[in-house]
Amino acid sequence: MDAAALSRDLIIPTFVVVTYVGENTGGEAYTISNEVSGKHFGANATAVSFLEALRETGSYARACASTGLPDPVAQNTLAQFMRYGVVVAQGVTNQDLPKANQPLEAKAIMVRFDLFDAAGIAARFAGLGRWAFSAVGLITWMLLGGWAIASVALRPDKLAYAIAQVPAINLQGMALFALCFVALKIVHEMGHALAYQEMCRRDGIASGPIRMGLSIFAMTPFPYTNVTGAWRLKGRMPRAIIGAGGLYLEFFVVFGATLFWAFTGAGPLQDAVFQVAMFAAVSSLLFNLNPLIKLDGYYIMTDLLGLPNLAGRGSQAAVRWLSLALGAEVARPDRRALGYWVLSYLYRWVIFAGIFWISYQFDPRLSAVVFGIVITMLIVRPLARSLKQARGNGARLGRVLAGVGGLAAICVLSGIPFRDRVLLDGQLSRFETTFVQVPEAAALRLDADGLPVLESLELAHEQRDLHLRRQIVESATRAIARRPSGAEIARLQTDLAQLDEMGGNLERRATSLRVTASPDSVWTPLGARDYAGAWVQPGQAALGAISTPTTAHLVLWLDQRDFEAGLLGRADTAPLLVRLEHAPDCEFQAQLVQTEAQLVLRDGAVKLRATIDLPAPPCFAEAPSGAGVVARKTAEPKSLFQRAKNSVERALQDRLPIETLLE
């Protein structure tokens, strides 16, 4: 704060109240409240003494002298008092006070709007709050919950149908879902307000303003209720009840909605009510009751265990641990607080990973912005702030510089590309192999050479029928030729053209049923012997394989994930260095020749083809067909950052479309 502000007369308004809540409530012994704005915060005896000295003297200098507070501590305390409206300096407004500016990247993720005071609304429903948070209300809640759970369990078919309807939700269903969900969240926030009001009534203190507003986190709106006045309550259990009040009142509605769904017929309203009830139950378990983020579960846990401001103390423990690692002479950090910080930090990564995945599905360009925000919020800013605090705690300058230099070196090295290679497993092939499949239902027999012969009675019948129809049309054409008629001749010519087209189709079917092989081909029966003399259907196992000698080439396989990561392009021609697995000293050159139209996907691997460069070494000529090979291809240089980016994209994107890769 500037010297001019410190020299002004200071006033403590009459609506500023100090409440002693005791030493065993889990928080600070005192709560300072601004009963007009509804702002409350815990304070220790030193801060309260400083506030009382300001009230008596109206002077910053005299208050410091009477309490003996060091000037830096006193200035920070006074700044907090003025920010909460507890102390007013003549001629100084809130706009003149230094603001705790939220980082830009944090504003892009989360924005909070304070909207209105809900104390009047809560007062109108005070009777409902007194009943809900009584023993009778709790018993009713438990019985209602048991009834709802039993009703769902006894209707498994209706439950399965309702779950199956979720992916098929239409625009009307989405609108009903949104309307019901917003109403449920309003009930949730009123649960906190009513619980706070009821606990204040039991403790004999005024509840004061109850501010409600809207938080927008990752483009998702969340209502909130400010009940920090709960720190004035003399006990941990009342504060825990306030923390659980939202879910408690919300589940009154969820249980009722579940019973409405269970005992009524199917319909859009019933579907929306059930979907909201189930979504509320799942989200409560995953988010609201999760103590690793500062939602209801966090405040319930910290109040019951007497661990106030656990998140803040966890951050301090992490800074203290870092300070010790950097050579500062400070006390060892609280292990429980440090452990909580580690778990909550990892969970934040999980949350932001989900946000990153959603943004990537929406637009990969947007995901790059989200990635930058995440890195800044979870690594850059916390690390810079922690290093600054560690240095203030007495960390050794050499260790700090070494740590910063090491991180900088890692960042630089992760951006430097270096050459890479791709290893492809495969085999040498001196044959082109074709598998004989069953194109349509037919009778199977084997000829003298063991080759399958497929005979389709349906095809033979259609061919005979076509032959007879053609004879009739040709006969009619000859008869008309004796007494020409243009219209009849044109009609018969059209019939002949249609019959020719049908004949071509039947001939193609007959060709697909013929199994032919050249004299030097090798026939390998697979299922032909098992099906001989029987009827076979399309989709059965291949009858056999015909291997025809051809120019030696390589058949190579690349894991589909590596292909998606960009290790090879969809149309890639590149030199390969190949060696035989059974004779590692036998090396030769080959050429990868691959086009996108030739891509084949089988068993999670992409099939590739390579030709042999001539002249090949003598050891190659001695290698049999089917010999295993390992081919090495030099890949484009990539940095560690690019490799990580490829891995993330590989995990996020869909698999290659199989229909475009089948042979």
C-alpha positions, 0 to 999 in steps of 0.5 A: 500500500502507498504511504498516502493511504497509510497516513489517512484516518482509518474507520471500522464501520459499526456493521463489522462484527468480530465473533469468537468461535473457540479454539476447537472448531477446526478453524481460526479462533475468531471470525471477522464479518462484514454483515452488509456485504456478507463477507466473512473470514477467519482470523487469529488473536493477533489480527483481531488485536490489530483490528481493535487497535485500529478501531480505538486509534484510527491510525495505522502507525499507532495501531502498529506501535500498540500491537508490535506488528512488523510493518510488512505483516501489518500492511498485508493485514490492513490490505485484506481488511480494506479489501473485505470492507472491514476497514475504510480509509477516508478518501480511499474507495475499493477502486483505489485498492490493489486488486488481486488480478486473476491470470489471463489464462485462468479467466479463459477457463473460469469466470465468476459472476456474483448475481444477487442476495438470496437471504430473502428467498431463503427466509420464505422457505425457512419452515422447509429448512427447519423440517428438512434439517431435523431428525424427522426430515432425515428419516424421511430422506432415508426412507424415500431413498431406500424406496427409490433404489428398490423401485429401480432394482425391481424394474431391470427391463425398464431401467435397461430401456431408459438407458438405451434411450439416452443415445437416441435423445432428440432436441425436445428431450435435450430441452427437457433435460436442460430445464429439469437439470437447471431446476435441480441445481437451483434446489441444490444451491437453495439447500446450502442456503437453507442449511446455513440459515437453519444452523445460524438460527440454532446458534443464535446468530443472524445469517446476514446476506447469502450471495448467489452467483454463477461460475463458468468453468470450461464453458460450463455454467455452475451456480454457487452459494457463498456461505462463508458466514458458517465460520461464525458457527461454534462447531464443526458439525453445523458447517459440515451439514451446510456443506452437505445441505445442497446434495441432501435437498437435491436428492429429495428431488432425485428420489421423488423423480425416480419414484415418478419414473418408476410408477408412471408409463414411458414418455418424454417427460419421464425419460428426461426426469430419469436421465436428470436423476441418474446424471445427478447421482453420477456427477455427485459421486464423481465431482460434488463429493470428491474431496480433491476439488473445492466442492461440497465433498472438500468442505464436508471432509475438512469440516469433519476432520478439523482441517480448515484451508487444507488446499492452501496448507497443501500448497504451502507444504509443497512450497516448503518441500521445494524449499528444503530440496533447494537448500532452505532451512525451513521446517519439514512440511506436514505430510498429510497436507503434502499428500493431499496436494499431490492427489489434488494436483494429479486430479487437476490434470485428469480434469484438464485432460478431459477438457482437452479431449472435449476441445480436441473433438470439437476443433483440434485448433482449439485444443492447442489453445487449451493445451497452452492454458493448461501448461501455464496454469498447472506448470509455468505459473505454479513453478515460478511462484513456488521458486520465488517463495522458495527463494524467499524462504532462503533457498540456495541461489546455486540450486535455484539456478541449477534447477531453472537451468535444467528445466530450460535445457529439457525444454530446449532439447525437447524441441530439437529434432533428431533422426529416427528409424522405423523397423518393419517385420515381414517376410520374403515372398516369391509367390503371389497368393490368392485365397479362394472364397465362396462367392455364393451358395454352391455344391462343392466337389474336388477334381482329379488335381484336388482343385475345388469345383463349385456348382450352383444349381440356381446359376445353371437354372438361370442360364438355361432359362436365359438361353430359352428366352433368347431363342424365343426372342431370336425366333420372333425377330426372324418372323418379323423380318418377313413383314417388317414393323419398326416398332416391333423390331425396336422392342425386340432389339431392346429385349435382346440387349437386356438379355445380353446384359443378363448373360454377361452378369451370369457369365461373371458369376460363373467365372467367380465359381471357377477355380483355375491355376497355372501348371506351375502354381501351388494349390494349398487346400484349407477347408476344401477337403472338409466341405467336399460333397457338401453345400457351402455358403458365402462367409465360410473359411477360405477353401484354399490358396493358390500361390503363383510364382512371381518376382521376389518381393517383401511383405512387411507389416507396420503396427497400426498405431505407428502408422497413425503416428505418422512413421510412414505416409499413406503414399510413401516410397523410400529405400530400405536396408533389409536383413534376413532373420535366419542369416543376419549377415545377409543384407540387401537393399529394397524399395518401399512402394506403397500407395494409399489404394494398396493399404491393407489392414489386418489384425491391427497392422498395416500391410506394406510391399517392397521390391528388391533392388538388383543386383541382390547378393548370392545369399538372397538367392538362397533364401526360401520364400517365407523367410523372415526379414527385418527392414529398416527405414530412416524416418523424418527427424522429429523432436521429443515434443513432436513425438509426444504430440503424435502420441497424444493425437494417436490416442485421441483420434479414431482408428483408420477406417477399416472399410478403406483398407480391406483387400 
